[in-house]
Amino acid sequence: MRAFLAAVLILAACGKSHEPPKAPAPQASAAPAPSAKEDGPLFRIDSNEPEIPASPDRSQAHPGPDDSLKADRAGLTVGSTSKAIGIQWRTQAAPEGKRLVWAESATVVYRMSIAIFVSSTFKEDSCPYRVTWEHELSHARAYVSIFAASKVHLLAGLEHSQEVDTPLPTQDAPAALQADEVADFEARMGEKLKQVVEDQERVTDTLMADHKRDRDSPEAYRKDFEKCPAADWLVLRGGS
Ligand SMILES: [Zn+2]
């Protein structure tokens, strides 16, 4: 039983889910420019430093997806990202019935929230509780660093996108369009930025998965498992 438990104990499976995007709040043009380092002259990243919960959610015996690992799952850390893109367009009448079109700014809302679960079967003063909570915190801290780096890369990706294909027009270099072309053009620009954000999101997913592979390796699990007397872990499976 001891060896079996050591082999299969899932201290934490780390999930990642995506929330539906929320539209960014419209920016008043008179608002002072934010000074966060994720802001460039045209692009603004409206982001957060994910808050690590002060204590875990202990409402479930086996948190996480309903799968074959469920009975052995002692904890779970979920880093959820959400994104939305808002382009603040300006237009102006131009000769020959055309419209000048430019973006005053483009805001990408890019946020992460972190939820941590520890099995309700562990007493709060027990060794498995303490080890599992520490294990989950290590995931949470890694997600905070990965997300901080990904914000910086996202801004660089957005700025680089200005050198690829059609750039987002600016007041200095507006697009001159027929009136009936404006909506399509704005939609295409929105799609272009969306691809940049989704590319960065894939990189972030990969970094989180790489971290999880290391931290949740059989060797890492074994080390965590050995921090407590083997019998202490049995409560997870209803043993004594
Ligand atoms: Zn884990």
py3Dmol code that shows the C-alpha trace and the ligand (Angstrom):
import py3Dmol

protein = """\
ATOM      1  CA  MET A   1       0.000   0.000   0.000  1.00  0.00           C
ATOM      2  CA  ARG A   2       2.815   2.306   0.858  1.00  0.00           C
ATOM      3  CA  ALA A   3       4.620   1.751  -2.441  1.00  0.00           C
ATOM      4  CA  PHE A   4       1.388   1.959  -4.354  1.00  0.00           C
ATOM      5  CA  LEU A   5       0.495   5.246  -2.728  1.00  0.00           C
ATOM      6  CA  ALA A   6       3.955   6.638  -3.325  1.00  0.00           C
ATOM      7  CA  ALA A   7       3.653   5.803  -6.983  1.00  0.00           C
ATOM      8  CA  VAL A   8       0.208   7.182  -7.598  1.00  0.00           C
ATOM      9  CA  LEU A   9      -0.226   9.981  -5.125  1.00  0.00           C
ATOM     10  CA  ILE A  10      -1.111  13.096  -7.041  1.00  0.00           C
ATOM     11  CA  LEU A  11      -0.121  16.019  -4.915  1.00  0.00           C
ATOM     12  CA  ALA A  12      -1.291  18.419  -7.473  1.00  0.00           C
ATOM     13  CA  ALA A  13      -2.495  18.419 -10.964  1.00  0.00           C
ATOM     14  CA  CYS A  14      -2.271  21.920 -12.287  1.00  0.00           C
ATOM     15  CA  GLY A  15      -4.970  23.050 -14.548  1.00  0.00           C
ATOM     16  CA  LYS A  16      -5.267  26.053 -16.725  1.00  0.00           C
ATOM     17  CA  SER A  17      -8.484  27.351 -18.079  1.00  0.00           C
ATOM     18  CA  HIS A  18      -9.505  30.289 -20.142  1.00  0.00           C
ATOM     19  CA  GLU A  19     -12.292  32.574 -19.194  1.00  0.00           C
ATOM     20  CA  PRO A  20     -14.362  34.201 -21.874  1.00  0.00           C
ATOM     21  CA  PRO A  21     -12.866  37.530 -22.832  1.00  0.00           C
ATOM     22  CA  LYS A  22     -14.271  40.630 -21.286  1.00  0.00           C
ATOM     23  CA  ALA A  23     -14.405  43.826 -23.275  1.00  0.00           C
ATOM     24  CA  PRO A  24     -12.045  46.451 -21.898  1.00  0.00           C
ATOM     25  CA  ALA A  25     -13.637  49.543 -20.490  1.00  0.00           C
ATOM     26  CA  PRO A  26     -13.512  52.418 -22.955  1.00  0.00           C
ATOM     27  CA  GLN A  27     -10.626  54.741 -22.242  1.00  0.00           C
ATOM     28  CA  ALA A  28     -11.407  58.394 -21.862  1.00  0.00           C
ATOM     29  CA  SER A  29      -9.041  60.268 -24.169  1.00  0.00           C
ATOM     30  CA  ALA A  30      -8.294  62.761 -21.404  1.00  0.00           C
ATOM     31  CA  ALA A  31      -7.129  60.032 -19.005  1.00  0.00           C
ATOM     32  CA  PRO A  32      -3.502  60.363 -17.944  1.00  0.00           C
ATOM     33  CA  ALA A  33      -1.179  57.866 -19.594  1.00  0.00           C
ATOM     34  CA  PRO A  34      -0.428  54.979 -17.247  1.00  0.00           C
ATOM     35  CA  SER A  35       3.234  54.566 -16.454  1.00  0.00           C
ATOM     36  CA  ALA A  36       3.464  50.791 -16.062  1.00  0.00           C
ATOM     37  CA  LYS A  37       6.363  49.238 -17.925  1.00  0.00           C
ATOM     38  CA  GLU A  38       3.977  47.169 -20.013  1.00  0.00           C
ATOM     39  CA  ASP A  39       2.825  50.314 -21.813  1.00  0.00           C
ATOM     40  CA  GLY A  40       4.200  51.487 -25.110  1.00  0.00           C
ATOM     41  CA  PRO A  41       3.324  54.584 -27.149  1.00  0.00           C
ATOM     42  CA  LEU A  42       0.522  52.821 -29.002  1.00  0.00           C
ATOM     43  CA  PHE A  43      -0.135  49.596 -27.117  1.00  0.00           C
ATOM     44  CA  ARG A  44      -1.213  49.314 -23.519  1.00  0.00           C
ATOM     45  CA  ILE A  45      -1.366  46.107 -21.511  1.00  0.00           C
ATOM     46  CA  ASP A  46      -4.043  46.296 -18.853  1.00  0.00           C
ATOM     47  CA  SER A  47      -2.807  43.554 -16.603  1.00  0.00           C
ATOM     48  CA  ASN A  48      -2.396  42.421 -13.018  1.00  0.00           C
ATOM     49  CA  GLU A  49      -0.037  40.642 -10.708  1.00  0.00           C
ATOM     50  CA  PRO A  50      -2.015  37.536  -9.849  1.00  0.00           C
ATOM     51  CA  GLU A  51      -2.822  37.351  -6.166  1.00  0.00           C
ATOM     52  CA  ILE A  52      -1.784  34.150  -4.410  1.00  0.00           C
ATOM     53  CA  PRO A  53      -4.561  33.103  -2.014  1.00  0.00           C
ATOM     54  CA  ALA A  54      -3.644  33.340   1.683  1.00  0.00           C
ATOM     55  CA  SER A  55      -5.228  29.952   2.312  1.00  0.00           C
ATOM     56  CA  PRO A  56      -6.491  27.141   0.083  1.00  0.00           C
ATOM     57  CA  ASP A  57     -10.019  26.230  -0.844  1.00  0.00           C
ATOM     58  CA  ARG A  58     -10.682  23.085   1.214  1.00  0.00           C
ATOM     59  CA  SER A  59     -14.228  22.373   0.130  1.00  0.00           C
ATOM     60  CA  GLN A  60     -13.415  19.210  -1.816  1.00  0.00           C
ATOM     61  CA  ALA A  61     -11.852  15.901  -0.807  1.00  0.00           C
ATOM     62  CA  HIS A  62     -10.319  15.469  -4.252  1.00  0.00           C
ATOM     63  CA  PRO A  63     -10.229  18.779  -6.096  1.00  0.00           C
ATOM     64  CA  GLY A  64      -9.916  18.859  -9.842  1.00  0.00           C
ATOM     65  CA  PRO A  65     -11.281  17.038 -12.843  1.00  0.00           C
ATOM     66  CA  ASP A  66     -13.297  13.880 -12.446  1.00  0.00           C
ATOM     67  CA  ASP A  67     -10.782  11.393 -13.808  1.00  0.00           C
ATOM     68  CA  SER A  68      -8.829   8.289 -12.865  1.00  0.00           C
ATOM     69  CA  LEU A  69      -6.427  10.380 -10.754  1.00  0.00           C
ATOM     70  CA  LYS A  70      -9.155  11.978  -8.716  1.00  0.00           C
ATOM     71  CA  ALA A  71      -9.021   9.639  -5.704  1.00  0.00           C
ATOM     72  CA  ASP A  72      -5.305  10.387  -5.244  1.00  0.00           C
ATOM     73  CA  ARG A  73      -5.396  14.111  -5.826  1.00  0.00           C
ATOM     74  CA  ALA A  74      -4.393  16.014  -2.713  1.00  0.00           C
ATOM     75  CA  GLY A  75      -4.257  19.503  -4.152  1.00  0.00           C
ATOM     76  CA  LEU A  76      -4.709  21.586  -7.235  1.00  0.00           C
ATOM     77  CA  THR A  77      -3.503  24.974  -8.441  1.00  0.00           C
ATOM     78  CA  VAL A  78      -5.322  26.637 -11.312  1.00  0.00           C
ATOM     79  CA  GLY A  79      -3.938  29.640 -13.161  1.00  0.00           C
ATOM     80  CA  SER A  80      -6.660  31.079 -15.383  1.00  0.00           C
ATOM     81  CA  THR A  81      -5.921  33.731 -17.957  1.00  0.00           C
ATOM     82  CA  SER A  82      -8.408  36.035 -19.626  1.00  0.00           C
ATOM     83  CA  LYS A  83      -7.860  38.408 -22.492  1.00  0.00           C
ATOM     84  CA  ALA A  84      -9.669  41.035 -24.506  1.00  0.00           C
ATOM     85  CA  ILE A  85      -8.554  43.549 -27.107  1.00  0.00           C
ATOM     86  CA  GLY A  86      -9.913  47.042 -27.481  1.00  0.00           C
ATOM     87  CA  ILE A  87      -8.744  49.451 -30.196  1.00  0.00           C
ATOM     88  CA  GLN A  88      -9.610  53.100 -29.734  1.00  0.00           C
ATOM     89  CA  TRP A  89     -10.315  54.170 -33.326  1.00  0.00           C
ATOM     90  CA  ARG A  90     -10.501  57.720 -34.611  1.00  0.00           C
ATOM     91  CA  THR A  91     -11.739  58.794 -38.042  1.00  0.00           C
ATOM     92  CA  GLN A  92     -11.828  62.056 -39.892  1.00  0.00           C
ATOM     93  CA  ALA A  93     -13.335  63.140 -43.208  1.00  0.00           C
ATOM     94  CA  ALA A  94     -10.837  63.429 -46.077  1.00  0.00           C
ATOM     95  CA  PRO A  95     -11.086  64.651 -49.693  1.00  0.00           C
ATOM     96  CA  GLU A  96     -12.865  62.579 -52.370  1.00  0.00           C
ATOM     97  CA  GLY A  97     -15.293  61.058 -49.905  1.00  0.00           C
ATOM     98  CA  LYS A  98     -12.590  59.144 -48.077  1.00  0.00           C
ATOM     99  CA  ARG A  99     -12.065  58.734 -44.350  1.00  0.00           C
ATOM    100  CA  LEU A 100      -8.789  58.980 -42.498  1.00  0.00           C
ATOM    101  CA  VAL A 101      -8.656  56.210 -39.944  1.00  0.00           C
ATOM    102  CA  TRP A 102      -6.156  55.680 -37.145  1.00  0.00           C
ATOM    103  CA  ALA A 103      -5.840  54.057 -33.762  1.00  0.00           C
ATOM    104  CA  GLU A 104      -5.316  56.357 -30.837  1.00  0.00           C
ATOM    105  CA  SER A 105      -4.315  53.395 -28.717  1.00  0.00           C
ATOM    106  CA  ALA A 106      -4.848  49.673 -28.453  1.00  0.00           C
ATOM    107  CA  THR A 107      -5.485  48.107 -25.081  1.00  0.00           C
ATOM    108  CA  VAL A 108      -5.042  44.439 -24.382  1.00  0.00           C
ATOM    109  CA  VAL A 109      -6.653  43.270 -21.175  1.00  0.00           C
ATOM    110  CA  TYR A 110      -4.541  40.315 -20.085  1.00  0.00           C
ATOM    111  CA  ARG A 111      -5.114  38.962 -16.605  1.00  0.00           C
ATOM    112  CA  MET A 112      -4.426  35.892 -14.559  1.00  0.00           C
ATOM    113  CA  SER A 113      -6.202  34.625 -11.485  1.00  0.00           C
ATOM    114  CA  ILE A 114      -4.946  31.812  -9.293  1.00  0.00           C
ATOM    115  CA  ALA A 115      -7.012  29.371  -7.270  1.00  0.00           C
ATOM    116  CA  ILE A 116      -5.503  26.806  -4.894  1.00  0.00           C
ATOM    117  CA  PHE A 117      -7.252  23.743  -3.533  1.00  0.00           C
ATOM    118  CA  VAL A 118      -6.086  21.330  -0.827  1.00  0.00           C
ATOM    119  CA  SER A 119      -7.980  18.168   0.036  1.00  0.00           C
ATOM    120  CA  SER A 120     -10.541  18.497   2.829  1.00  0.00           C
ATOM    121  CA  THR A 121      -9.415  15.080   4.118  1.00  0.00           C
ATOM    122  CA  PHE A 122      -6.258  16.581   5.644  1.00  0.00           C
ATOM    123  CA  LYS A 123      -6.439  18.191   9.067  1.00  0.00           C
ATOM    124  CA  GLU A 124      -5.026  21.691   8.977  1.00  0.00           C
ATOM    125  CA  ASP A 125      -2.229  20.888  11.442  1.00  0.00           C
ATOM    126  CA  SER A 126      -1.226  17.687   9.642  1.00  0.00           C
ATOM    127  CA  CYS A 127       1.964  17.038   7.738  1.00  0.00           C
ATOM    128  CA  PRO A 128       0.230  16.199   4.412  1.00  0.00           C
ATOM    129  CA  TYR A 129      -1.747  19.431   4.631  1.00  0.00           C
ATOM    130  CA  ARG A 130       1.421  21.459   5.131  1.00  0.00           C
ATOM    131  CA  VAL A 131       3.359  19.638   2.379  1.00  0.00           C
ATOM    132  CA  THR A 132       0.482  19.848  -0.095  1.00  0.00           C
ATOM    133  CA  TRP A 133      -0.094  23.547   0.590  1.00  0.00           C
ATOM    134  CA  GLU A 134       3.624  24.253   0.110  1.00  0.00           C
ATOM    135  CA  HIS A 135       3.596  22.222  -3.095  1.00  0.00           C
ATOM    136  CA  GLU A 136       0.645  24.205  -4.442  1.00  0.00           C
ATOM    137  CA  LEU A 137       2.247  27.510  -3.436  1.00  0.00           C
ATOM    138  CA  SER A 138       5.300  26.562  -5.494  1.00  0.00           C
ATOM    139  CA  HIS A 139       3.042  26.247  -8.546  1.00  0.00           C
ATOM    140  CA  ALA A 140       1.360  29.551  -7.764  1.00  0.00           C
ATOM    141  CA  ARG A 141       4.691  31.386  -7.430  1.00  0.00           C
ATOM    142  CA  ALA A 142       5.883  29.912 -10.727  1.00  0.00           C
ATOM    143  CA  TYR A 143       2.685  31.035 -12.456  1.00  0.00           C
ATOM    144  CA  VAL A 144       3.128  34.580 -11.127  1.00  0.00           C
ATOM    145  CA  SER A 145       6.671  34.755 -12.603  1.00  0.00           C
ATOM    146  CA  ILE A 146       5.645  33.181 -15.902  1.00  0.00           C
ATOM    147  CA  PHE A 147       2.767  35.621 -16.215  1.00  0.00           C
ATOM    148  CA  ALA A 148       4.974  38.636 -15.395  1.00  0.00           C
ATOM    149  CA  ALA A 149       7.389  37.632 -18.174  1.00  0.00           C
ATOM    150  CA  SER A 150       4.576  36.955 -20.606  1.00  0.00           C
ATOM    151  CA  LYS A 151       3.200  40.501 -20.190  1.00  0.00           C
ATOM    152  CA  VAL A 152       6.537  41.940 -21.277  1.00  0.00           C
ATOM    153  CA  HIS A 153       6.749  39.534 -24.226  1.00  0.00           C
ATOM    154  CA  LEU A 154       3.203  40.378 -25.213  1.00  0.00           C
ATOM    155  CA  LEU A 155       4.013  44.065 -25.489  1.00  0.00           C
ATOM    156  CA  ALA A 156       7.128  43.278 -27.535  1.00  0.00           C
ATOM    157  CA  GLY A 157       5.019  41.032 -29.784  1.00  0.00           C
ATOM    158  CA  LEU A 158       2.434  43.756 -30.314  1.00  0.00           C
ATOM    159  CA  GLU A 159       5.098  46.323 -31.162  1.00  0.00           C
ATOM    160  CA  HIS A 160       6.814  43.902 -33.527  1.00  0.00           C
ATOM    161  CA  SER A 161       3.481  43.306 -35.273  1.00  0.00           C
ATOM    162  CA  GLN A 162       3.654  46.921 -36.475  1.00  0.00           C
ATOM    163  CA  GLU A 163       6.517  45.850 -38.756  1.00  0.00           C
ATOM    164  CA  VAL A 164       4.597  42.919 -40.221  1.00  0.00           C
ATOM    165  CA  ASP A 165       1.912  43.247 -42.924  1.00  0.00           C
ATOM    166  CA  THR A 166      -0.395  46.225 -42.513  1.00  0.00           C
ATOM    167  CA  PRO A 167       0.498  48.180 -39.371  1.00  0.00           C
ATOM    168  CA  LEU A 168      -2.137  49.622 -37.105  1.00  0.00           C
ATOM    169  CA  PRO A 169      -2.444  53.166 -38.504  1.00  0.00           C
ATOM    170  CA  THR A 170      -1.510  56.006 -36.178  1.00  0.00           C
ATOM    171  CA  GLN A 171      -2.396  59.678 -36.246  1.00  0.00           C
ATOM    172  CA  ASP A 172       0.952  60.383 -37.934  1.00  0.00           C
ATOM    173  CA  ALA A 173       0.316  57.737 -40.563  1.00  0.00           C
ATOM    174  CA  PRO A 174      -3.441  57.269 -40.918  1.00  0.00           C
ATOM    175  CA  ALA A 175      -5.089  54.937 -43.417  1.00  0.00           C
ATOM    176  CA  ALA A 176      -7.143  56.666 -46.144  1.00  0.00           C
ATOM    177  CA  LEU A 177     -10.155  54.476 -46.831  1.00  0.00           C
ATOM    178  CA  GLN A 178     -13.462  54.597 -48.625  1.00  0.00           C
ATOM    179  CA  ALA A 179     -16.207  54.996 -46.054  1.00  0.00           C
ATOM    180  CA  ASP A 180     -17.566  51.519 -46.764  1.00  0.00           C
ATOM    181  CA  GLU A 181     -14.146  49.940 -46.168  1.00  0.00           C
ATOM    182  CA  VAL A 182     -13.689  51.226 -42.633  1.00  0.00           C
ATOM    183  CA  ALA A 183     -15.572  48.533 -40.729  1.00  0.00           C
ATOM    184  CA  ASP A 184     -13.794  45.681 -42.546  1.00  0.00           C
ATOM    185  CA  PHE A 185     -10.429  47.326 -42.073  1.00  0.00           C
ATOM    186  CA  GLU A 186     -10.962  47.794 -38.335  1.00  0.00           C
ATOM    187  CA  ALA A 187     -12.096  44.170 -38.028  1.00  0.00           C
ATOM    188  CA  ARG A 188      -8.975  42.950 -39.874  1.00  0.00           C
ATOM    189  CA  MET A 189      -6.716  44.980 -37.595  1.00  0.00           C
ATOM    190  CA  GLY A 190      -8.497  43.561 -34.551  1.00  0.00           C
ATOM    191  CA  GLU A 191      -7.961  40.045 -35.915  1.00  0.00           C
ATOM    192  CA  LYS A 192      -4.277  40.730 -36.477  1.00  0.00           C
ATOM    193  CA  LEU A 193      -3.765  41.811 -32.860  1.00  0.00           C
ATOM    194  CA  LYS A 194      -5.800  38.856 -31.646  1.00  0.00           C
ATOM    195  CA  GLN A 195      -3.354  36.494 -33.372  1.00  0.00           C
ATOM    196  CA  VAL A 196      -0.440  38.171 -31.554  1.00  0.00           C
ATOM    197  CA  VAL A 197      -2.184  37.795 -28.193  1.00  0.00           C
ATOM    198  CA  GLU A 198      -3.092  34.175 -28.892  1.00  0.00           C
ATOM    199  CA  ASP A 199       0.497  33.384 -29.908  1.00  0.00           C
ATOM    200  CA  GLN A 200       1.717  34.752 -26.575  1.00  0.00           C
ATOM    201  CA  GLU A 201      -0.975  32.837 -24.749  1.00  0.00           C
ATOM    202  CA  ARG A 202       0.291  29.616 -26.336  1.00  0.00           C
ATOM    203  CA  VAL A 203       3.825  30.423 -25.167  1.00  0.00           C
ATOM    204  CA  THR A 204       2.521  31.045 -21.638  1.00  0.00           C
ATOM    205  CA  ASP A 205       0.624  27.742 -21.727  1.00  0.00           C
ATOM    206  CA  THR A 206       3.812  25.947 -22.780  1.00  0.00           C
ATOM    207  CA  LEU A 207       5.863  27.529 -19.992  1.00  0.00           C
ATOM    208  CA  MET A 208       3.236  26.570 -17.432  1.00  0.00           C
ATOM    209  CA  ALA A 209       3.129  23.021 -18.778  1.00  0.00           C
ATOM    210  CA  ASP A 210       6.956  22.790 -18.660  1.00  0.00           C
ATOM    211  CA  HIS A 211       6.945  23.963 -15.050  1.00  0.00           C
ATOM    212  CA  LYS A 212       4.223  21.458 -14.184  1.00  0.00           C
ATOM    213  CA  ARG A 213       6.138  18.599 -15.818  1.00  0.00           C
ATOM    214  CA  ASP A 214       9.158  19.347 -13.599  1.00  0.00           C
ATOM    215  CA  ARG A 215       7.319  20.068 -10.385  1.00  0.00           C
ATOM    216  CA  ASP A 216       4.920  17.138 -10.741  1.00  0.00           C
ATOM    217  CA  SER A 217       7.456  14.570 -11.913  1.00  0.00           C
ATOM    218  CA  PRO A 218       7.404  11.178 -10.153  1.00  0.00           C
ATOM    219  CA  GLU A 219      10.738  12.093  -8.516  1.00  0.00           C
ATOM    220  CA  ALA A 220       9.389  15.412  -7.208  1.00  0.00           C
ATOM    221  CA  TYR A 221       6.236  13.724  -5.950  1.00  0.00           C
ATOM    222  CA  ARG A 222       8.301  11.075  -4.178  1.00  0.00           C
ATOM    223  CA  LYS A 223      10.324  13.752  -2.360  1.00  0.00           C
ATOM    224  CA  ASP A 224       7.159  15.505  -1.203  1.00  0.00           C
ATOM    225  CA  PHE A 225       5.569  12.219  -0.193  1.00  0.00           C
ATOM    226  CA  GLU A 226       8.577  11.309   1.930  1.00  0.00           C
ATOM    227  CA  LYS A 227       8.301  14.523   3.931  1.00  0.00           C
ATOM    228  CA  CYS A 228       5.490  12.912   5.961  1.00  0.00           C
ATOM    229  CA  PRO A 229       5.015   9.462   7.511  1.00  0.00           C
ATOM    230  CA  ALA A 230       3.418   7.276   4.817  1.00  0.00           C
ATOM    231  CA  ALA A 231       0.450   6.466   7.050  1.00  0.00           C
ATOM    232  CA  ASP A 232      -0.449  10.145   7.250  1.00  0.00           C
ATOM    233  CA  TRP A 233      -1.252  10.170   3.549  1.00  0.00           C
ATOM    234  CA  LEU A 234      -3.725   7.310   3.821  1.00  0.00           C
ATOM    235  CA  VAL A 235      -6.586   9.573   4.915  1.00  0.00           C
ATOM    236  CA  LEU A 236      -6.702  10.757   1.317  1.00  0.00           C
ATOM    237  CA  ARG A 237      -7.929   7.300   0.260  1.00  0.00           C
ATOM    238  CA  GLY A 238     -10.131   6.794   3.284  1.00  0.00           C
ATOM    239  CA  GLY A 239      -7.518   4.605   5.020  1.00  0.00           C
ATOM    240  CA  SER A 240      -6.361   4.982   8.577  1.00  0.00           C
TER     241      SER A 240
END
"""
ligand_1 = """\
1
ZN
Zn 1.688 19.873 -8.529
"""
view = py3Dmol.view(width=600, height=400)
view.addModel(protein, "pdb")
view.setStyle({"model": 0}, {"cartoon": {"style": "trace"}})
view.addModel(ligand_1, "xyz")
view.setStyle({"model": 1}, {"stick": {}})
view.zoomTo()
view.show()
